[in-house]
Amino acid sequence: MPTSTEVLRQQRRIRELSAAVTRALAADPSIHLRQQQFFQGNQSLASYAPHLRLQANEELEFLRGVADSLALRLRYSDPHLHQTQLPDEPIARLVFDWLETLRAEAIAPAHLPGTRTNLQKRFYYWSAGFHHAGHTQSALGILLYTVAQMCWSRLMGLPVYEETEDLIESTRAAINTELGHALAGLRRYKNHQATYQPYALDIAHLVAQSVAKAQEGQKKTDRS
């Protein structure tokens, strides 16, 4: 049985390999690991999307999707254009950042067939972890999770995570009317960041408003 030191060394090797892949795909030599997170120079890339955040122990099979996603984001997303539209409200900011990462994933070049598989494995891996950790049991958790599943599925042209498909159905049905137009816009304009942004912003603000309403309702319930 490997010792804890050997496990840590193995994890370090796996993550360094992933960082090397990201540097190569993004053509950016400044990508590196620090404190078990990916950085571009001095800027942390941890905020790009929840499904890319590293766990204490990562298997190479699922870490490849992180490396590929970060490379695609760095290569195909204009950071200055993104910053001009980034919302101030935390939930809206989270969703808007996430949707830009998903857009970059959705336009992975056709000549990199393994990349799409890696991205799918990573998203499903995150989906399973989020669900089994109990986060889908809260109103906020199931809302964010359902929106993520809907947007990812629409952009990638792939089914939502099968294990939670029935679980999210009622939430999906409740928000589909509000998000339908914006979801169609995401898919239609995924190759054009500036045109894509208004639809991503619509979704980000709708989610933030829904969260605010839910929190206010919970406060009233707690006071009664």
C-alpha positions as CSV (number, residue, x, y, z in Angstrom):
1,M,0.0,0.0,0.0
2,P,1.5,3.4,-1.0
3,T,2.4,5.7,1.9
4,S,0.8,9.2,2.2
5,T,4.0,10.8,1.0
6,E,3.9,8.6,-2.1
7,V,0.3,9.5,-2.8
8,L,1.1,13.2,-2.5
9,R,4.0,12.8,-4.9
10,Q,1.8,10.9,-7.4
11,Q,-0.9,13.6,-7.2
12,R,1.8,16.3,-7.7
13,R,3.0,14.4,-10.9
14,I,-0.5,14.1,-12.2
15,R,-1.2,17.8,-11.7
16,E,2.1,18.9,-13.2
17,L,1.4,16.7,-16.2
18,S,-2.0,18.4,-16.5
19,A,-0.4,21.9,-16.2
20,A,2.0,20.9,-19.0
21,V,-1.0,19.9,-21.2
22,T,-2.7,23.2,-20.5
23,R,0.4,25.2,-21.3
24,A,0.8,23.3,-24.6
25,L,-2.9,23.5,-25.7
26,A,-3.2,27.2,-24.7
27,A,0.2,28.1,-26.1
28,D,0.9,29.9,-22.8
29,P,4.1,29.1,-20.9
30,S,2.9,31.1,-17.8
31,I,0.5,28.3,-16.8
32,H,1.7,26.6,-13.6
33,L,0.5,25.0,-10.3
34,R,0.7,26.7,-7.0
35,Q,-0.9,25.5,-3.8
36,Q,-2.6,22.7,-5.7
37,Q,-4.4,25.2,-8.1
38,F,-3.8,26.3,-11.6
39,F,-2.4,29.8,-12.2
40,Q,-1.7,32.0,-15.2
41,G,1.2,34.0,-14.0
42,N,-0.1,35.4,-10.7
43,Q,-3.8,35.0,-11.5
44,S,-5.6,32.1,-10.1
45,L,-7.8,30.2,-12.6
46,A,-9.9,28.6,-9.8
47,S,-12.9,30.9,-10.3
48,Y,-13.5,30.0,-14.0
49,A,-16.1,27.3,-13.1
50,P,-17.1,25.1,-10.2
51,H,-16.6,21.9,-12.1
52,L,-12.9,22.7,-12.6
53,R,-12.0,23.2,-9.0
54,L,-9.5,20.5,-7.9
55,Q,-10.3,18.0,-5.2
56,A,-7.7,16.8,-2.6
57,N,-7.1,13.7,-4.7
58,E,-7.6,13.7,-8.4
59,E,-7.5,10.8,-10.9
60,L,-5.7,11.6,-14.2
61,E,-8.8,10.4,-16.1
62,F,-10.9,13.3,-14.7
63,L,-8.0,15.8,-14.4
64,R,-7.5,15.8,-18.1
65,G,-10.9,17.5,-18.5
66,V,-9.7,20.4,-16.3
67,A,-6.5,20.8,-18.3
68,D,-8.4,20.8,-21.6
69,S,-11.1,23.2,-20.3
70,L,-8.6,25.7,-19.0
71,A,-6.7,25.6,-22.2
72,L,-9.8,26.2,-24.3
73,R,-10.9,29.1,-22.0
74,L,-7.5,30.7,-22.3
75,R,-7.3,30.2,-26.0
76,Y,-10.8,31.1,-27.1
77,S,-12.1,33.6,-24.6
78,D,-11.2,37.3,-24.7
79,P,-10.5,38.2,-21.0
80,H,-10.9,41.9,-21.6
81,L,-14.2,41.5,-23.3
82,H,-15.4,39.2,-20.5
83,Q,-14.4,41.7,-17.8
84,T,-16.4,44.5,-19.4
85,Q,-19.6,42.6,-18.9
86,L,-18.8,40.7,-15.6
87,P,-21.6,41.4,-13.1
88,D,-20.9,42.7,-9.6
89,E,-23.5,40.6,-7.8
90,P,-21.7,37.4,-6.6
91,I,-24.2,34.8,-7.9
92,A,-24.5,36.5,-11.3
93,R,-20.8,36.7,-11.5
94,L,-20.4,33.0,-10.7
95,V,-22.9,32.0,-13.4
96,F,-21.5,34.4,-16.0
97,D,-18.0,33.1,-15.5
98,W,-19.2,29.5,-15.6
99,L,-21.1,30.1,-18.9
100,E,-18.0,31.6,-20.6
101,T,-16.1,28.5,-19.6
102,L,-18.8,26.2,-21.0
103,R,-18.8,28.3,-24.2
104,A,-15.1,27.7,-24.6
105,E,-15.6,24.0,-24.0
106,A,-18.4,23.8,-26.6
107,I,-16.1,25.1,-29.4
108,A,-13.3,22.6,-28.9
109,P,-11.7,22.0,-32.3
110,A,-12.9,19.0,-34.3
111,H,-9.3,17.8,-34.7
112,L,-9.0,17.1,-31.0
113,P,-11.6,14.3,-30.5
114,G,-10.3,13.2,-27.2
115,T,-10.8,16.6,-25.7
116,R,-14.6,16.4,-25.9
117,T,-14.5,13.1,-24.1
118,N,-12.3,14.5,-21.4
119,L,-14.7,17.4,-20.9
120,Q,-17.7,15.2,-20.7
121,K,-16.0,12.9,-18.1
122,R,-15.1,15.9,-16.0
123,F,-18.5,17.5,-16.0
124,Y,-20.2,14.2,-15.1
125,Y,-17.5,13.6,-12.4
126,W,-18.3,17.0,-10.9
127,S,-22.1,16.3,-11.2
128,A,-21.8,13.0,-9.3
129,G,-19.7,14.6,-6.6
130,F,-22.0,17.6,-6.2
131,H,-25.0,15.4,-5.9
132,H,-23.6,12.8,-3.6
133,A,-22.2,15.5,-1.3
134,G,-25.9,16.5,-0.7
135,H,-25.7,19.9,-2.3
136,T,-28.7,19.2,-4.6
137,Q,-30.9,18.9,-1.4
138,S,-31.0,22.7,-0.9
139,A,-33.1,25.2,-2.9
140,L,-30.0,27.1,-3.9
141,G,-28.0,24.0,-4.7
142,I,-30.6,22.4,-6.9
143,L,-31.2,25.6,-8.8
144,L,-27.5,26.2,-9.6
145,Y,-27.1,22.5,-10.5
146,T,-30.1,22.4,-12.8
147,V,-29.1,25.6,-14.6
148,A,-25.6,24.2,-15.1
149,Q,-26.9,20.9,-16.4
150,M,-29.3,22.7,-18.8
151,C,-26.7,25.1,-20.2
152,W,-24.0,22.4,-20.5
153,S,-26.3,20.0,-22.2
154,R,-27.5,22.7,-24.7
155,L,-24.0,23.9,-25.5
156,M,-22.4,20.5,-25.8
157,G,-25.3,18.7,-27.5
158,L,-25.1,15.9,-24.8
159,P,-27.5,14.6,-22.3
160,V,-27.6,15.9,-18.7
161,Y,-26.0,13.7,-16.1
162,E,-28.2,10.5,-16.1
163,E,-28.3,9.8,-12.4
164,T,-29.9,13.2,-11.6
165,E,-32.1,13.6,-14.7
166,D,-35.3,12.8,-12.8
167,L,-34.2,14.8,-9.8
168,I,-33.8,18.1,-11.7
169,E,-37.0,17.6,-13.9
170,S,-39.3,19.7,-11.7
171,T,-36.8,22.6,-11.4
172,R,-36.0,22.4,-15.1
173,A,-39.7,22.6,-16.0
174,A,-40.2,25.6,-13.6
175,I,-37.4,27.7,-15.1
176,N,-37.4,26.5,-18.7
177,T,-39.9,29.2,-19.8
178,E,-37.8,32.0,-18.4
179,L,-34.5,30.5,-19.7
180,G,-35.7,29.1,-23.0
181,H,-34.8,32.1,-25.2
182,A,-31.5,32.7,-23.6
183,L,-30.5,29.0,-23.8
184,A,-31.2,29.0,-27.5
185,G,-29.0,32.1,-27.8
186,L,-26.2,30.4,-26.0
187,R,-26.1,27.5,-28.5
188,R,-26.7,29.7,-31.6
189,Y,-23.9,32.2,-30.8
190,K,-21.4,30.0,-29.0
191,N,-18.7,30.8,-31.6
192,H,-19.1,34.6,-31.1
193,Q,-18.3,35.7,-27.6
194,A,-19.7,39.3,-27.8
195,T,-23.0,38.1,-29.3
196,Y,-23.2,35.3,-26.7
197,Q,-22.7,37.5,-23.7
198,P,-26.2,39.2,-23.5
199,Y,-27.8,35.7,-23.4
200,A,-25.3,34.6,-20.7
201,L,-26.0,37.8,-18.7
202,D,-29.8,37.1,-18.9
203,I,-29.3,33.7,-17.4
204,A,-26.9,35.0,-14.8
205,H,-29.2,37.8,-13.7
206,L,-32.3,35.5,-13.7
207,V,-30.5,33.0,-11.4
208,A,-29.3,35.7,-9.1
209,Q,-32.9,37.1,-8.8
210,S,-34.3,33.6,-8.2
211,V,-31.7,33.1,-5.4
212,A,-32.5,36.4,-3.8
213,K,-36.2,35.6,-3.8
214,A,-35.6,32.2,-2.3
215,Q,-33.4,33.7,0.4
216,E,-36.0,36.4,1.2
217,G,-38.7,33.8,1.4
218,Q,-36.6,31.7,3.8
219,K,-36.0,34.7,6.0
220,K,-39.7,35.3,6.3
221,T,-40.3,31.7,7.1
222,D,-37.6,31.8,9.8
223,R,-39.2,34.9,11.4
224,S,-42.7,33.5,11.5
